[in-house]
Amino acid sequence: MAVACRRASPPTTRAAPQPSAHDRLAPGETPPGVEHAFELPLPRGARIDGRFGDEVVAQVPATIESFANRVRELAPHAEAVVGPNGTTFPDVVLPETPAKAHLRVTIIPYGDGRTTRVIVLRWTDPPPVPTASHDELMRRSGLTPDGKLLDPNHLE
């Protein structure tokens, strides 16, 4: 009686999927999270400490430099003021921001240096001041266009 032995096929090895360019992070960079300070996306692990009308205060698990670089990527034309106590972007306009809305982003150290405090203030441009003609401005002041009183009996 012959006993046949069947050889097991070798295990199939699958190569791990290669990350795309969007999946790669720079050293020290954290992936995007679900929290937002207005239109500014915060990294994963960020915690909103407070929302006060037009201001958001958050803790972000990133260094000042890495979060500032992220803001520079999102708003390449925003100017940064780098100081000894942090970095401030005085006027940030993001593509997702409604028309005439601006963000002031302040990034300061917090805790152990790997966490930062981010303060985002949002404001909108004031409406334009309607211009009036010279004659209209003089009339509002109680004068004729040549500078005489409209009502000589009404002196103030």
DSSP file (Angstrom, degrees, kcal/mol; ACC not computed):
  #  RESIDUE AA STRUCTURE BP1 BP2  ACC     N-H-->O    O-->H-N    N-H-->O    O-->H-N    TCO  KAPPA ALPHA  PHI   PSI    X-CA   Y-CA   Z-CA
    1    1 A M              0   0    0      0, 0.0     2,-0.4     0, 0.0     0, 0.0   0.000 360.0 360.0 360.0 128.5    0.0    0.0    0.0
    2    2 A A        -     0   0    0      2,-0.0     2,-0.6     0, 0.0     0, 0.0  -0.781 360.0-149.2-100.4 138.5    1.5    3.3   -1.1
    3    3 A V        -     0   0    0     -2,-0.4     2,-0.4     2,-0.0     0, 0.0  -0.920  11.9-150.9-107.8 124.6    0.9    6.5    0.9
    4    4 A A        -     0   0    0     -2,-0.6     2,-0.5     2,-0.0    -2,-0.0  -0.769   5.2-159.0 -97.5 138.6    0.8    9.6   -1.1
    5    5 A C        -     0   0    0     -2,-0.4     2,-0.6     2,-0.0    -2,-0.0  -0.958   7.3-147.6-116.9 127.3    1.9   12.8    0.5
    6    6 A R        -     0   0    0     -2,-0.5     2,-0.4     1,-0.0    -2,-0.0  -0.819  17.0-130.0 -97.5 129.8    0.7   16.0   -1.0
    7    7 A R        -     0   0    0     -2,-0.6     2,-0.2     1,-0.1    -2,-0.0  -0.603  23.7-120.8 -79.8 133.0    3.1   18.9   -0.7
    8    8 A A        -     0   0    0     -2,-0.4    -1,-0.1     1,-0.1     0, 0.0  -0.475  28.7-111.7 -73.6 142.7    1.6   22.0    0.7
    9    9 A S        -     0   0    0     -2,-0.2    -1,-0.1     1,-0.1     3,-0.1  -0.441  41.0 -96.3 -71.3 148.1    1.8   25.1   -1.5
   10   10 A P        -     0   0    0      0, 0.0    -1,-0.1     0, 0.0     2,-0.0  -0.314  48.0 -95.3 -64.6 148.5    4.0   27.8   -0.3
   11   11 A P        -     0   0    0      0, 0.0     2,-0.4     0, 0.0    -3,-0.0  -0.362  39.1-118.7 -65.0 141.3    2.3   30.6    1.6
   12   12 A T        -     0   0    0     -3,-0.1     2,-0.5    -2,-0.0    -3,-0.0  -0.651  24.8-152.9 -82.3 133.8    1.4   33.6   -0.5
   13   13 A T        -     0   0    0     -2,-0.4     2,-0.5     2,-0.0    -1,-0.0  -0.921   4.1-156.4-109.7 129.2    3.1   36.7    0.6
   14   14 A R        -     0   0    0     -2,-0.5     2,-0.2     3,-0.0    -2,-0.0  -0.874  18.4-124.7-104.5 134.0    1.4   40.0   -0.2
   15   15 A A        -     0   0    0     -2,-0.5     3,-0.1     1,-0.1    -2,-0.0  -0.543  33.0-107.2 -73.8 140.3    3.4   43.1   -0.4
   16   16 A A        -     0   0    0     -2,-0.2    -1,-0.1     1,-0.1     2,-0.1  -0.417  44.4 -96.7 -65.0 141.7    2.2   45.8    1.9
   17   17 A P        -     0   0    0      0, 0.0    -1,-0.1     0, 0.0    -3,-0.0  -0.367  39.0-119.6 -62.8 137.6    0.5   48.6    0.0
   18   18 A Q        -     0   0    0     -3,-0.1     2,-0.1     1,-0.1    -3,-0.0  -0.601  28.8-115.2 -78.0 134.2    2.9   51.5   -0.7
   19   19 A P        -     0   0    0      0, 0.0    -1,-0.1     0, 0.0     2,-0.1  -0.415  28.2-125.3 -69.7 144.5    1.8   54.8    0.8
   20   20 A S    >>  -     0   0    0     -2,-0.1     3,-1.1     1,-0.1     4,-0.6  -0.272  31.9 -96.2 -79.2 174.4    0.9   57.5   -1.6
   21   21 A A  G >4 S+     0   0    0      1,-0.3     3,-0.6     2,-0.2    -1,-0.1   0.811 126.3  56.3 -62.3 -28.8    2.5   60.9   -1.5
   22   22 A H  G 34 S+     0   0    0      1,-0.2    -1,-0.3     3,-0.0     0, 0.0   0.709 102.1  56.6 -76.4 -19.3   -0.5   62.2    0.5
   23   23 A D  G <4 S+     0   0    0     -3,-1.1     2,-0.3     2,-0.1    -1,-0.2   0.584  86.9  94.8 -87.9  -9.9    0.0   59.5    3.2
   24   24 A R    <<  -     0   0    0     -4,-0.6     2,-0.4    -3,-0.6    -4,-0.0  -0.638  58.3-160.8 -87.5 138.4    3.6   60.5    3.9
   25   25 A L        -     0   0    0     -2,-0.3     3,-0.1     4,-0.1    -2,-0.1  -0.888  19.5-116.2-116.9 148.2    4.3   62.8    6.8
   26   26 A A    >   -     0   0    0     -2,-0.4     3,-2.3     1,-0.1     2,-0.1  -0.385  53.9 -76.1 -72.1 158.5    7.3   64.9    7.5
   27   27 A P  T 3  S+     0   0    0      0, 0.0    -1,-0.1     0, 0.0     3,-0.1  -0.376 122.1  11.4 -58.0 129.3    9.3   64.1   10.7
   28   28 A G  T 3  S+     0   0    0      1,-0.3    35,-0.4    -3,-0.1     2,-0.3   0.339  97.8 128.7  84.4  -6.7    7.4   65.5   13.6
   29   29 A E    <   -     0   0    0     -3,-2.3    -1,-0.3    33,-0.1    -4,-0.1  -0.619  48.5-145.8 -84.3 140.5    4.3   66.2   11.6
   30   30 A T        -     0   0    0     -2,-0.3    -4,-0.1    -3,-0.1     3,-0.1  -0.795  22.9-106.4-103.6 148.6    0.9   64.9   12.9
   31   31 A P        -     0   0    0      0, 0.0    13,-3.8     0, 0.0    -1,-0.1  -0.303  46.9 -87.0 -69.9 157.4   -1.8   63.7   10.6
   32   32 A P  E     -A   43   0A   0      0, 0.0     2,-0.1     0, 0.0    13,-0.0  -0.318  47.5-160.4 -65.0 146.9   -4.9   65.8   10.1
   33   33 A G  E     -     0   0A   0      9,-2.1    11,-0.2     2,-0.3     9,-0.0  -0.262  30.5-100.2-111.0-161.1   -7.7   65.4   12.6
   34   34 A V  E    S+     0   0A   0      9,-0.1     2,-0.2    12,-0.1    10,-0.1   0.602  87.3  96.8-101.5 -15.4  -11.4   66.1   12.8
   35   35 A E  E     -     0   0A   0      7,-0.2     7,-2.6     8,-0.2     2,-0.4  -0.494  52.1-170.4 -79.2 145.9  -11.2   69.3   14.9
   36   36 A H  E     -A   41   0A   0      5,-0.2     2,-0.8    -2,-0.2     3,-0.1  -0.990  25.6-146.9-133.7 143.2  -11.2   72.7   13.2
   37   37 A A  E >  S-A   40   0A   0      3,-2.7     3,-2.1    -2,-0.4     2,-0.4  -0.885  81.9 -57.6-103.6  95.2  -10.6   76.2   14.5
   38   38 A F  T 3  S-     0   0    0     -2,-0.8    65,-0.0     1,-0.3    17,-0.0  -0.566 122.0 -19.2  58.7-117.8  -13.1   77.9   12.2
   39   39 A E  T 3  S+     0   0    0     -2,-0.4    -1,-0.3    -3,-0.1    57,-0.1   0.502 116.0 102.9 -93.2  -3.6  -11.7   76.9    8.7
   40   40 A L  E <   -A   37   0A   0     -3,-2.1    -3,-2.7    54,-0.0     2,-0.2  -0.699  69.8-137.4 -83.8 114.3   -8.3   76.0   10.0
   41   41 A P  E     -A   36   0A   0      0, 0.0    -5,-0.2     0, 0.0    -7,-0.1  -0.514  15.8-147.9 -72.6 136.6   -7.9   72.2   10.3
   42   42 A L  E     -     0   0A   0     -7,-2.6    -9,-2.1    -2,-0.2    -7,-0.2  -0.741  22.3-101.9-101.6 152.2   -6.1   71.0   13.5
   43   43 A P  E >   -A   32   0A   0      0, 0.0     3,-1.8     0, 0.0    -8,-0.2  -0.198  50.9 -75.4 -70.8 164.9   -3.9   67.9   13.6
   44   44 A R  T 3  S+     0   0    0    -13,-3.8   -11,-0.1     1,-0.3     3,-0.1  -0.315 120.4  29.9 -58.4 136.9   -5.1   64.6   15.1
   45   45 A G  T 3  S+     0   0    0      1,-0.3    -1,-0.3    -3,-0.1     2,-0.1   0.412  84.1 144.3  91.3  -1.3   -5.1   64.7   18.9
   46   46 A A    <   -     0   0    0     -3,-1.8     2,-0.5    14,-0.1    -1,-0.3  -0.412  35.4-153.9 -69.7 147.3   -5.9   68.4   19.1
   47   47 A R  E     -B   59   0B   0     12,-2.6    12,-2.8    -3,-0.1     2,-0.6  -0.986  10.0-137.7-128.0 123.9   -8.2   69.5   21.9
   48   48 A I  E     -B   58   0B   0     -2,-0.5    10,-0.3    10,-0.2     3,-0.1  -0.693  18.3-176.2 -78.5 120.1  -10.4   72.5   21.8
   49   49 A D  E     -     0   0B   0      8,-2.5     2,-0.3    -2,-0.6     9,-0.2   0.750  64.0 -12.3 -88.4 -27.1  -10.2   74.2   25.2
   50   50 A G  E     -B   57   0B   0      7,-1.7     7,-2.6     2,-0.0     2,-0.5  -0.932  44.5-150.3-172.7 147.5  -12.7   76.9   24.4
   51   51 A R  E     +B   56   0B   0     -2,-0.3     2,-0.5     5,-0.2     5,-0.2  -0.990  19.0 178.5-122.4 119.7  -14.8   78.7   21.8
   52   52 A F  E >   -B   55   0B   0      3,-3.2     2,-0.8    -2,-0.5     3,-0.7  -0.736  55.5 -81.9-125.3  81.1  -15.5   82.3   22.7
   53   53 A G  T 3  S+     0   0    0     -2,-0.5    -1,-0.1     1,-0.3     0, 0.0  -0.449 120.8   6.9  63.1-103.2  -17.5   83.9   19.9
   54   54 A D  T 3  S+     0   0    0     -2,-0.8    68,-2.9    -3,-0.1     2,-0.4   0.113 122.8  76.8 -97.5  20.4  -14.8   84.9   17.3
   55   55 A E  E <   -BC  52 121B   0     -3,-0.7    -3,-3.2    66,-0.2     2,-0.4  -0.993  53.7-169.2-136.3 139.7  -12.0   83.1   19.1
   56   56 A V  E     -BC  51 120B   0     64,-2.5    64,-2.8    -2,-0.4     2,-0.5  -0.995   4.8-164.7-126.6 132.5  -10.9   79.5   19.5
   57   57 A V  E     +BC  50 119B   0     -7,-2.6    -8,-2.5    -2,-0.4    -7,-1.7  -0.974  20.1 167.0-117.6 128.8   -8.3   78.2   21.9
   58   58 A A  E     -BC  48 118B   0     60,-2.5    60,-2.8    -2,-0.5     2,-0.5  -0.953  35.3-130.1-140.9 156.9   -6.8   74.7   21.4
   59   59 A Q  E     -BC  47 117B   0    -12,-2.8   -12,-2.6    -2,-0.3    58,-0.2  -0.935  28.3-165.4-104.2 132.5   -4.0   72.4   22.5
   60   60 A V  E     - C   0 116B   0     56,-2.9    56,-2.6    -2,-0.5     2,-2.1  -0.971  23.4-134.1-124.0 130.0   -2.2   70.8   19.6
   61   61 A P  S    S+     0   0    0      0, 0.0     2,-0.3     0, 0.0    54,-0.2  -0.419  76.8  87.5 -81.0  67.0    0.2   67.8   19.8
   62   62 A A  S    S-     0   0    0     -2,-2.1    -2,-0.2    54,-0.1   -33,-0.1  -0.977  80.6 -99.7-154.8 158.3    2.8   69.4   17.6
   63   63 A T     >  -     0   0    0    -35,-0.4     4,-2.2    -2,-0.3     5,-0.3  -0.359  38.4-108.7 -76.5 164.6    5.8   71.7   18.0
   64   64 A I  H  > S+     0   0    0     49,-0.3     4,-2.5     1,-0.2     5,-0.2   0.921 118.9  50.2 -58.9 -43.8    5.5   75.4   17.2
   65   65 A E  H  > S+     0   0    0      1,-0.2     4,-2.3     2,-0.2    -1,-0.2   0.913 110.3  47.4 -64.2 -44.4    7.6   74.9   14.0
   66   66 A S  H  > S+     0   0    0      2,-0.2     4,-1.6     1,-0.2    -1,-0.2   0.900 115.0  45.0 -69.2 -38.3    5.7   72.0   12.6
   67   67 A F  H  X S+     0   0    0     -4,-2.2     4,-2.1     2,-0.2    -1,-0.2   0.894 112.5  52.0 -71.5 -36.7    2.3   73.6   13.2
   68   68 A A  H  X S+     0   0    0     -4,-2.5     4,-2.3    -5,-0.3    -2,-0.2   0.895 108.3  52.0 -63.3 -38.8    3.6   76.9   11.7
   69   69 A N  H  X S+     0   0    0     -4,-2.3     4,-1.9     1,-0.2    -1,-0.2   0.875 107.2  53.1 -63.9 -36.0    4.8   75.0    8.7
   70   70 A R  H  X S+     0   0    0     -4,-1.6     4,-2.0     2,-0.2    -2,-0.2   0.903 108.7  49.0 -65.1 -41.0    1.3   73.5    8.3
   71   71 A V  H  X S+     0   0    0     -4,-2.1     4,-2.5     1,-0.2    -2,-0.2   0.898 109.3  53.3 -64.2 -39.3   -0.2   77.0    8.4
   72   72 A R  H  < S+     0   0    0     -4,-2.3    -2,-0.2     1,-0.2    -1,-0.2   0.862 108.2  50.4 -63.8 -34.9    2.3   78.1    5.7
   73   73 A E  H  < S+     0   0    0     -4,-1.9    -1,-0.2     1,-0.2    -2,-0.2   0.902 113.9  44.1 -67.4 -40.5    1.3   75.1    3.5
   74   74 A L  H  < S+     0   0    0     -4,-2.0    -2,-0.2     1,-0.3    -1,-0.2   0.848 130.6  23.4 -74.0 -34.1   -2.4   76.0    3.8
   75   75 A A    ><  +     0   0    0     -4,-2.5     3,-1.8    -5,-0.2    -1,-0.3  -0.704  68.8 175.6-132.6  80.0   -1.9   79.8    3.3
   76   76 A P  T 3  S+     0   0    0      0, 0.0    -1,-0.1     0, 0.0    -4,-0.1   0.715  79.8  53.1 -63.4 -20.5    1.4   80.3    1.4
   77   77 A H  T 3  S+     0   0    0     16,-0.2     2,-0.3     2,-0.1    -5,-0.1   0.473  82.5 111.6 -93.9  -1.0    1.0   84.0    1.1
   78   78 A A    <   -     0   0    0     -3,-1.8     2,-0.3    -7,-0.2    14,-0.1  -0.531  64.7-133.4 -74.8 135.4    0.4   84.6    4.9
   79   79 A E        -     0   0    0     12,-0.4    12,-0.4    -2,-0.3     2,-0.4  -0.663  17.2-148.2 -88.1 144.8    3.2   86.5    6.6
   80   80 A A        -     0   0    0     -2,-0.3     2,-0.6     9,-0.2     9,-0.2  -0.902   7.9-152.5-115.1 142.4    4.5   85.1    9.9
   81   81 A V  E     -D   88   0B   0      7,-3.2     7,-2.3    -2,-0.4     2,-0.5  -0.952  18.5-162.8-111.2 109.6    5.9   87.1   12.8
   82   82 A V  E     +D   87   0B   0     -2,-0.6     5,-0.2     5,-0.2    -2,-0.0  -0.826  17.7 165.1 -99.0 125.1    8.4   84.8   14.6
   83   83 A G  E >   -D   86   0B   0      3,-3.1     3,-1.1    -2,-0.5    -2,-0.0  -0.722  52.4 -93.2-129.8-179.9    9.3   85.8   18.1
   84   84 A P  T 3  S+     0   0    0      0, 0.0     3,-0.1     0, 0.0    -2,-0.0   0.730 123.2  43.7 -68.9 -20.8   11.0   84.3   21.2
   85   85 A N  T 3  S-     0   0    0      1,-0.3     2,-0.3    23,-0.1    -3,-0.0   0.278 125.9 -59.5-108.8  10.5    7.6   83.3   22.6
   86   86 A G  E <   -D   83   0B   0     -3,-1.1    -3,-3.1    22,-0.2     2,-0.4  -0.936  58.1 -69.4 146.7-168.8    5.9   81.9   19.6
   87   87 A T  E     -DE  82 107B   0     20,-2.4    20,-3.3    -2,-0.3     2,-0.4  -0.976  33.8-165.7-127.9 138.5    4.8   82.5   16.0
   88   88 A T  E     -DE  81 106B   0     -7,-2.3    -7,-3.2    -2,-0.4    18,-0.2  -0.989  13.0-162.0-127.5 134.0    1.9   84.7   14.9
   89   89 A F  E     - E   0 105B   0     16,-3.2    16,-2.1    -2,-0.4     3,-0.3  -0.923  12.9-169.1-107.1 100.7    0.2   84.9   11.5
   90   90 A P  E    S+     0   0B   0      0, 0.0     2,-0.3     0, 0.0    -1,-0.1   0.768  73.8  23.7 -68.7 -25.1   -1.6   88.2   11.7
   91   91 A D  E     +     0   0B   0    -12,-0.4     2,-0.5    -3,-0.1   -12,-0.4  -0.794  68.5 169.8-146.9  99.4   -3.7   87.8    8.6
   92   92 A V  E     - E   0 103B   0     11,-3.0    11,-2.2    -2,-0.3     2,-0.5  -0.939   8.8-174.5-112.4 127.3   -4.5   84.3    7.2
   93   93 A V        -     0   0    0     -2,-0.5   -16,-0.2     9,-0.2     9,-0.1  -0.971  10.9-164.4-120.6 114.6   -7.1   83.8    4.4
   94   94 A L    >   -     0   0    0     -2,-0.5     3,-1.4     7,-0.1     7,-0.1  -0.630  30.9-116.3 -95.2 155.4   -7.8   80.2    3.6
   95   95 A P  T 3  S+     0   0    0      0, 0.0    -1,-0.1     0, 0.0   -20,-0.0   0.831 117.0  51.4 -59.2 -31.1   -9.5   79.0    0.5
   96   96 A E  T 3  S+     0   0    0    -57,-0.1   -56,-0.0     2,-0.0    -3,-0.0   0.569  87.0 108.0 -82.4  -8.1  -12.4   77.6    2.6
   97   97 A T  S <  S-     0   0    0     -3,-1.4     3,-0.1     1,-0.1     4,-0.1  -0.472  78.0-110.2 -72.9 136.7  -12.8   80.9    4.4
   98   98 A P    >   -     0   0    0      0, 0.0     3,-2.0     0, 0.0    -1,-0.1  -0.193  53.0 -71.8 -59.3 159.5  -15.9   83.0    3.5
   99   99 A A  T 3  S+     0   0    0      1,-0.3     3,-0.1    25,-0.0     0, 0.0  -0.233 118.8   9.6 -55.9 139.6  -15.4   86.2    1.6
  100  100 A K  T 3  S+     0   0    0      1,-0.2    25,-2.1    -3,-0.1     2,-0.4   0.530  96.5 128.9  67.6  11.0  -13.9   89.0    3.6
  101  101 A A  E <   - F   0 124B   0     -3,-2.0     2,-0.3    23,-0.2    23,-0.2  -0.801  35.3-174.0 -97.7 139.7  -13.1   86.7    6.6
  102  102 A H  E     - F   0 123B   0     21,-3.2    21,-2.1    -2,-0.4     2,-0.4  -0.916  12.4-147.0-129.9 153.6   -9.6   86.6    8.1
  103  103 A L  E     -EF  92 122B   0    -11,-2.2   -11,-3.0    -2,-0.3     2,-0.6  -0.965   2.5-156.7-121.8 140.1   -7.9   84.6   10.7
  104  104 A R  E     - F   0 121B   0     17,-2.7    17,-2.4    -2,-0.4     2,-0.6  -0.979  18.6-164.9-111.4 117.2   -5.2   85.6   13.2
  105  105 A V  E     -EF  89 120B   0    -16,-2.1   -16,-3.2    -2,-0.6     2,-0.5  -0.912   7.3-174.4-110.9 120.1   -3.3   82.5   14.3
  106  106 A T  E     -EF  88 119B   0     13,-2.7    13,-2.7    -2,-0.6     2,-0.5  -0.962   3.0-168.6-115.3 128.1   -1.0   82.6   17.3
  107  107 A I  E     +EF  87 118B   0    -20,-3.3   -20,-2.4    -2,-0.5    11,-0.2  -0.968  13.9 169.0-120.3 117.8    1.1   79.6   18.2
  108  108 A I  E     - F   0 117B   0      9,-2.6     9,-2.9    -2,-0.5   -22,-0.2  -0.901  38.9 -92.5-128.3 156.2    2.8   79.6   21.6
  109  109 A P  E     - F   0 116B   0      0, 0.0     2,-0.3     0, 0.0     7,-0.2  -0.300  41.5-178.6 -67.1 152.2    4.6   76.9   23.6
  110  110 A Y  E > > - F   0 115B   0      5,-1.6     3,-0.9     6,-0.0     5,-0.6  -0.941  47.6 -30.4-152.7 126.7    2.6   74.8   26.1
  111  111 A G  T 3 5S+     0   0    0     -2,-0.3     6,-0.0     1,-0.2     5,-0.0  -0.481 123.1   1.4  73.5-127.4    3.7   72.1   28.4
  112  112 A D  T 3 5S-     0   0    0     -2,-0.3    -1,-0.2     1,-0.1     4,-0.1   0.371  98.4-101.8 -85.6   2.9    6.6   69.9   27.4
  113  113 A G  T < 5S+     0   0    0     -3,-0.9   -49,-0.3     2,-0.5    -2,-0.1   0.161 113.3  80.6  95.8 -18.9    7.5   71.5   24.1
  114  114 A R  T   5S+     0   0    0    -51,-0.1     2,-0.4    -4,-0.1    -3,-0.1   0.463  89.8  60.2 -94.7  -3.4    5.8   68.8   22.0
  115  115 A T  E   < - F   0 110B   0     -5,-0.6    -5,-1.6   -54,-0.2    -2,-0.5  -0.962  69.3-168.3-123.1 141.3    2.4   70.5   22.6
  116  116 A T  E     -CF  60 109B   0    -56,-2.6   -56,-2.9    -2,-0.4     2,-0.5  -0.891  21.1-126.7-126.6 158.5    1.5   74.0   21.6
  117  117 A R  E     -CF  59 108B   0     -9,-2.9    -9,-2.6    -2,-0.3     2,-0.5  -0.910  25.3-162.3-102.0 130.0   -1.4   76.3   22.4
  118  118 A V  E     -CF  58 107B   0    -60,-2.8   -60,-2.5    -2,-0.5     2,-0.5  -0.962   6.1-169.8-117.3 127.5   -3.1   77.7   19.3
  119  119 A I  E     -CF  57 106B   0    -13,-2.7   -13,-2.7    -2,-0.5     2,-0.5  -0.975   5.4-170.7-118.6 120.5   -5.3   80.8   19.5
  120  120 A V  E     -CF  56 105B   0    -64,-2.8   -64,-2.5    -2,-0.5     2,-0.4  -0.955   1.7-171.4-117.6 122.7   -7.3   81.6   16.4
  121  121 A L  E     -CF  55 104B   0    -17,-2.4   -17,-2.7    -2,-0.5     2,-0.4  -0.941   7.4-158.6-113.2 132.4   -9.2   84.9   16.1
  122  122 A R  E     + F   0 103B   0    -68,-2.9     2,-0.3    -2,-0.4   -19,-0.2  -0.922  17.5 162.2-115.8 136.1  -11.6   85.4   13.2
  123  123 A W  E     - F   0 102B   0    -21,-2.1   -21,-3.2    -2,-0.4     2,-0.3  -0.967  24.5-138.3-143.8 161.6  -12.8   88.8   11.9
  124  124 A T  E     - F   0 101B   0     -2,-0.3   -23,-0.2   -23,-0.2   -24,-0.1  -0.870  33.6 -96.3-118.5 154.7  -14.4   90.1    8.8
  125  125 A D        -     0   0    0    -25,-2.1    -1,-0.0    -2,-0.3   -24,-0.0  -0.415  45.9-110.3 -64.6 141.0  -13.7   93.3    6.9
  126  126 A P        -     0   0    0      0, 0.0    -1,-0.1     0, 0.0     3,-0.1  -0.369  41.6 -92.4 -68.6 154.6  -16.0   96.2    7.8
  127  127 A P        -     0   0    0      0, 0.0    -3,-0.0     0, 0.0     2,-0.0  -0.347  53.0 -92.1 -64.6 150.3  -18.5   97.2    5.2
  128  128 A P        -     0   0    0      0, 0.0    -3,-0.0     0, 0.0     3,-0.0  -0.332  38.9-114.0 -65.1 144.6  -17.3  100.0    3.0
  129  129 A V        -     0   0    0     -3,-0.1     2,-0.1     1,-0.1     0, 0.0  -0.661  32.9-119.4 -78.6 125.0  -18.1  103.5    4.0
  130  130 A P        -     0   0    0      0, 0.0     2,-0.3     0, 0.0    -1,-0.1  -0.438  27.1-130.8 -66.9 137.2  -20.5  105.1    1.5
  131  131 A T        -     0   0    0     -2,-0.1     2,-0.3    -3,-0.0     0, 0.0  -0.675  20.2-159.1 -90.0 142.7  -19.0  108.1    0.0
  132  132 A A        -     0   0    0     -2,-0.3     2,-0.0     1,-0.1     0, 0.0  -0.852  21.7-106.1-118.3 155.4  -21.0  111.3   -0.2
  133  133 A S     >  -     0   0    0     -2,-0.3     4,-2.3     1,-0.1     5,-0.2  -0.267  33.4-107.1 -73.4 166.1  -20.6  114.3   -2.4
  134  134 A H  H  > S+     0   0    0      1,-0.2     4,-2.3     2,-0.2     5,-0.2   0.915 121.2  51.5 -59.1 -44.6  -19.1  117.6   -1.2
  135  135 A D  H  > S+     0   0    0      1,-0.2     4,-2.3     2,-0.2    -1,-0.2   0.898 109.5  49.8 -61.5 -41.1  -22.6  119.2   -1.4
  136  136 A E  H  > S+     0   0    0      2,-0.2     4,-2.3     1,-0.2    -1,-0.2   0.903 110.6  49.5 -66.2 -41.4  -24.1  116.4    0.7
  137  137 A L  H  X S+     0   0    0     -4,-2.3     4,-1.3     1,-0.2    -2,-0.2   0.902 111.8  48.5 -64.4 -40.7  -21.4  116.6    3.4
  138  138 A M  H  <>S+     0   0    0     -4,-2.3     5,-2.9     2,-0.2     4,-0.3   0.905 110.6  51.1 -65.0 -41.1  -21.9  120.4    3.6
  139  139 A R  H ><5S+     0   0    0     -4,-2.3     3,-1.5     1,-0.2    -2,-0.2   0.904 107.4  53.1 -63.9 -40.8  -25.7  120.0    3.9
  140  140 A R  H 3<5S+     0   0    0     -4,-2.3    -1,-0.2     1,-0.3    -2,-0.2   0.808 107.7  52.5 -62.8 -28.6  -25.3  117.4    6.7
  141  141 A S  T 3<5S-     0   0    0     -4,-1.3    -1,-0.3    -3,-0.2    -2,-0.2   0.485 123.6-106.8 -84.7  -3.0  -23.1  120.0    8.5
  142  142 A G  T < 5S+     0   0    0     -3,-1.5     8,-2.4     1,-0.3     9,-0.4   0.722  82.2 115.2  86.3  22.4  -25.8  122.6    8.2
  143  143 A L  B   < -G  149   0C   0     -5,-2.9    -1,-0.3     6,-0.2     6,-0.2  -0.856  65.4-117.6-123.8 157.6  -24.0  124.6    5.5
  144  144 A T    >   -     0   0    0      4,-3.3     3,-2.4    -2,-0.3     6,-0.1  -0.441  45.5 -96.1 -80.5 166.3  -24.6  125.5    1.9
  145  145 A P  T 3  S+     0   0    0      0, 0.0    -1,-0.1     0, 0.0    -9,-0.0   0.766 127.5  52.8 -57.9 -24.7  -22.1  124.3   -0.7
  146  146 A D  T 3  S-     0   0    0      2,-0.1   -11,-0.0   -11,-0.0     0, 0.0   0.382 125.7-100.0 -92.9   5.9  -20.3  127.7   -0.5
  147  147 A G  S <  S+     0   0    0     -3,-2.4     2,-0.2     1,-0.3     3,-0.0   0.520  77.6 131.8  97.4   6.4  -20.0  127.5    3.3
  148  148 A K        -     0   0    0      1,-0.1    -4,-3.3     2,-0.0    -1,-0.3  -0.570  65.6 -92.3 -90.0 156.9  -22.9  129.7    4.5
  149  149 A L  B     -G  143   0C   0     -6,-0.2    -6,-0.2    -2,-0.2    -1,-0.1  -0.434  21.9-147.7 -68.2 137.2  -25.4  128.6    7.2
  150  150 A L  S    S+     0   0    0     -8,-2.4    -1,-0.1     1,-0.3    -7,-0.1   0.905  96.3  24.0 -68.7 -41.0  -28.5  126.9    5.9
  151  151 A D    >   -     0   0    0     -9,-0.4     3,-1.9     3,-0.2    -1,-0.3  -0.875  68.2-171.0-127.2  97.0  -30.6  128.4    8.8
  152  152 A P  T 3  S+     0   0    0      0, 0.0     3,-0.2     0, 0.0    -1,-0.1   0.754  87.4  60.0 -61.4 -22.9  -29.0  131.6   10.2
  153  153 A N  T 3  S+     0   0    0      1,-0.2     2,-0.8    -4,-0.0    -2,-0.0   0.645  94.2  69.5 -77.6 -13.7  -31.5  131.5   13.1
  154  154 A H    <   +     0   0    0     -3,-1.9     2,-0.4     2,-0.0    -1,-0.2  -0.651  67.1 165.1-107.3  73.7  -30.2  128.0   14.2
  155  155 A L              0   0    0     -2,-0.8    -2,-0.0    -3,-0.2     0, 0.0  -0.730 360.0 360.0 -91.0 137.1  -26.7  128.8   15.5
  156  156 A E              0   0    0     -2,-0.4    -1,-0.1     0, 0.0    -2,-0.0   0.386 360.0 360.0-113.0 360.0  -24.9  126.2   17.6
